[in-house]
Amino acid sequence: LKPFWLSDPAACRHHLTCHCRAGGAGVNVSGKKPPSVRPPWAEAIMAGEGIATLPELASEGDPAAATAAEGQAETEEEAKQRRIKEAVARGEAPIKPEFLVTIQPAPKQQDAKAIGVAEAKPANEETQNKPDDGAAKEPPAKKRRGMNKNKDRAANADAMKIVRASQLCSRYAYLNTCGADADNGGRPCKQSHDLEAFFAAKPTAIPEPCPVLKTLGVCPAGLNCRFEGHINDRKNVDRDGVVLSPDSPWATKVPGVGQPVGETNIFGYDLVGTLRKKVYDFSRSIAVAKEWQRYCSGANDKPLGSIVELERKPLDLKNKRVLAPLTTVGNLPFRRLCMKLGCEVTVGEMALCRSILEGGPAELSLLRRHESEKCFGIQVAGGDVEEMARLAQFIDEKVDCDFVDINCGCPLDEVHKRGAGARLMARTRCMEGIVRCMSNVLKTTPLTLKMRTADHEDKKSPEFGGRYAHKLVPQLEEWGVSAITLHGRTARQRYTKLADWDYISECSQRRNHSVPFIACGDVLSWEEAEDHKLHHGADSIMIGRGALMKPWLFTEMAEQRHWDISASERFDMIKDFTNYGLEHWGADARGVETTRRFLLEWLSFTCRYVPIGLLEQMPPRINWRPRPYIGRSDLETKLSSPNASDWIEITEMLLGKVPAGFNFVPKHKSASYENKDTKPPTLAPTSSA
C-alpha cells in the first residue's frame, strides 16, 4: 500500500497490511483506537468509499509523496491503450468510453425471507408446477444454423399475393389502356381492369414525388404507383402532364415496369419458352460433353483443350476493386450503388444451372446487368458436366457479360446436395470436366472460378491442416480458367474464424502461369487491401461482407483514405439504393415492398458498421463486435441499431408505412451478432396505421 496516512499516523487502521511511514510494516503505532477527529479524506475511507490513492489526497501531508503518487498513477494514454487491449482481446470494437452505454442487468427477484415479506401463492401451485415423474420431458430446442428459412417469411409472401391481386393490369396502368383484343384473336388479359374497385382499395399515396418519374420522365408503374406526381383524373401522365397511350413515344423508350431502362439480359417469352419446352438447340455443347465422356472412358487419349485465347475478350482483373457475388443482398440496385462508390468489377448473385436451363424466371432475373456495370460477370453453380456445358452455350449465345464464374465456394447444404458449390472441390474429376467443357464451349467469354481453401479438411493429408486448394490452383490453370478467386476459409468454417491469408499466399505461389489471382476474406479497410496485395500475392481484392457493412469501402480503397462518413451521407446512400430499387422492381405496391425487403436485408448488415470517429484504434477489423453505444446523432444511433423495428422505421422514411401484417426476418443471420438466448430480430405484425 502507498504511504497515505501521513498527517495522522494514529488514524491508521490497516494493521498487519500497513506500510505507512509512521511505524513500518505490521506495526500499529498508536496501539489504541484511532482518534475521533480525522481529516476529511480519512473519514471517506472509513465510510467505505475506498482507499484514497489520488495524488491530491497525499499532497495534503507531503509534497514529495504526492510526486511519487503521480508517477505511479496511470496516465490517460496508458489507460487508453489498456482499454484497447482489453476490448480487442474480448473481440470487441475499442469504442471511446463517452459513446458507450452501460446496460444495467435486470434485478434478480429477492428472496421473500430476505425482505421480510411472505409471497402469497395459490394453494395448488406446488401440485400444478410439480413435474409428473412418468411424463416425458421435452428435449431442448436445437440451435438454428445457417440462413433463416422461407417459412419465417411466409406471412410476407402471402401479403405480396394479396397486393398483386389488388393491382391493375400493368399495361393498362401504364398506357391507360390494355390493348389485349381477344375478339380479334388476341390473347385475353387475365388481370384486373376495374378502375372503381382499384381506386377504392388503393392505399393512401406516399406523400413524396415519384423518384422514377423524376429520373426517367415517366413512371411505368402508372396508376399502380404508390407515389404522387403523375396521376391526373385517373390517368397516367408524363412529367409534362401529357396523357400516355400506346402511340406515345414513351411506350418505345420505356417499354414497361418489367423492362427497366438501362438493363440488359431481359429474356422474352419466346426464348424462355424454348427452355421450358426443352427445344433449345444445345447440339454444340452436347458434342463437347460427349468428347469429355469418351476421354473419361479411355476412348480418347487427350482431354479437351480450351480454345485459342486470342479469340476471347481480354479480361484484365489485376489491381481492380471487385465486388463479390452476394446471395440476396448482391442484387442489381446494390451493385449500382457500389459502382457509384468506386467499385470496378461486379459479379451477379449465384444462379443455379438447372433452374436457368428450365427457364425459371427468378433464376433468369439474376443474370440482369445494368449499363453502369462496366465489367460484369455472372456466377453459376452446378454439379453436372453436360448441364454446365449447356449453360455455357446459352450464356455464350444469349447473355451479355464479360466473364462467367463457376461457384466452388458456396457452403450451403442445399447446394452441396446437387454436387455443386464447395462440394465440387472434392469431386476433382467432375470439376475438371466442367472447367474443360465450359472453357471449350465459351467462344469469346472468359471463364473464371471462385473457391474456398477446401470443402472439408482432408484428415488423411496433414499438410496445411487438410486443406487442398493449393493443389487445385496449377491444375485449374491447365484446365482453362482465365482467373482464380480464393476465399481464405473452408466450407465447414462458413464465416467463423478469420481468413487464413498465409495459406492464400501459399496458393498464390503455386501458379505456373500469369493467371490473375483474386483473394478475399475479412477486408474492411484500404490498409488491409494494400497489405494483402503487397505481402500475400493477391493481384486484386474481392470485397464481400465489408461492402455490405460499408459500401463506401471502395471509395476508401480508390483514394487510400479513411472516410469518417456522417449519418446524413449514409442516409443519402440508402436513398440512392431505394431509388435504384424502385427503378428496377417498380414503384407500384409490389415494387415498393420488394425494395423494402431488400433494403431491410442490407440494413441488417450495415448496422454492424461502427463509425470510425467513435473508435480508439484504427484500422477497424471485421471481427470486432461493438458493445451497446450511441452515435454522434440520433440518426447515426438508429442506423447502428440491431433491432428490426428500427430498420423498418428507416424504410418508412422513404417508402411509407408498412402494410398490415408485415413482419421481417433477415434471410442471412450471423451467430456472432445474435444473442444465444434470443430469436432472430423480428417485428411483430403491425397495422397499416
Secondary structure, 3 states (H helix, E strand, C coil): CCCCCCCCHHHCCCHHHCCCCCCCCCCCCCCCCCCCCCCHHHHHHHCCCCCCCCHHHHCCCCHHHHHHHHHHCCCHHHHHHHHHHHHHHCCECCECHHHECCCCCCCCCCCHHHHCCCCCCCCCHHHHHCCCCCCCCCCCCCCCCCCCCHHHHHHHHHHHHHHHHHCECHHHHHHCCCCCCHHHCCCCCCCECCHHHHHHHCCCCEEEECHHHHHHCCCCCHHHECEECCEECCEEECCCCCECCCCCCHHHHCCECCECCCEECCCCHHHHHHHHCCCCCCHHHHHHHHHHHHHHHCCCCCCCCCCCHHHCCCCCCCCCEEECCCCCCCCHHHHHHHHHCCCCEEECCCEEHHHHHCCCHHHHHHHCEECCCCCEEEEEECCCHHHHHHHHHHHHHHCCCCEEEEEECCCCHHHHCCCCCCHHHHCHHHHHHHHHHHHHHCCCCCEEEEEEEECCCCCCCCHHHHCCHHHHHHHHHHHCCCEEEEEEEECCCCCCCCCCHHHHHHHHHCCCCCCCEEEECCCCCHHHHHHHHHHCCCCEEEECHHHHHCCCHHHHHHHCCCCCCCHHHHHHHHHHHHHHHHHHHCCEHHHHHHHHHHHHHHHHHHCCCCCHHHECCCCCCCCCECCCECCCCHHHHHHCCCCHHHHHHHHHHHHCCCCCCECCCCCCCCCCCCCCCCCCCCCCCECCC
